[in-house]
Amino acid sequence: MKVRVKLFAILRERAGTNEITKEIGEGSTVRELWEVLRRDYPRLAPGGIRLLYAVNQNYVNPDYVLNEGDEVVFVPPVSGG
């Protein structure tokens, strides 16, 4: 099945793109999708970033099971002043 992934801020910079269409297996979770992306885009691999996850504009936990056509957003920490 295919899902659309949106990346923002430091994740977009590290991946070199702001949107990815990814083919994943049926029953895949947000956590499993993140691991696939970290393998495909090694610059995403460094740890230490606490992410929030959203599917179809709703925040979810990493064990959320994805469906065909879902829009997944990985939200990095926000800083500013």
N, C-alpha and C positions, 0 to 999 in steps of 0.2 A: 504494500500500500504506500501511497505517497502522502507526505506531509510538507507543509511550508514552514520554514524556520526563519525568524527574524532576529537579527543580532543588533545590539546597540552599543555605543560608547567603546570601551576597551575591547569588547568581544568583536565588534565590527572591525576595529583596527587590526586585531590579531588575525582574524580570518581573511581580511582583505575584501570583504563583501558584507552587505547588509541583509541579504536574503538568499536562502538556499532551499531548493526543493530536494527532498531526500526520500529515497525508497527504503522502507523498513519493513520488518516482518510483522504479520498480524499479531496483536497482543503485546506489542512493544510498549514500554513505559517511557515516560519523560526521562528518567534516569538512564535507561538504555540508549535512547536517542542521543543524550549528551555524551555518553561514552563513544558512540559511533562518530560523532562530530569531533571529539578530541583526537581520535585516531586519524580521521581524514584531514584535519586541520591541526597539525602538531603544535602550532603556536597557541592554541587554546588550552593545551595540556597542563601548563603550570598550575599547580594548585593554589590554594590560599584565597580564592575568590568565592565569596558566599553569594549564591545566586537565588533569585526568585524565579518562579516558573509560572507562565500563563498559557492557557490553551483556550483559543477562541475568546480572548479578552477576559477570562476568568482565572484568578490565581488558583493553582493546584499544587499538590505535593509531588515529589519526584516519583512516586509509585503510581501516578495516574496513568491509566491505560489509554493509549492514543487510538484514534480512528482515522479512516481514510479522509483526506482533505483537511485535517485539522491544521490550524495556524498555531505554531508554538513560538513563544517568545521567551528568550532567556534574558533576564533583567539583572545586570550587574549592579553592584553597590553604587549609590549616587552620593557624590560629595559636592560641596560648594560652600559658598559663603554669602 
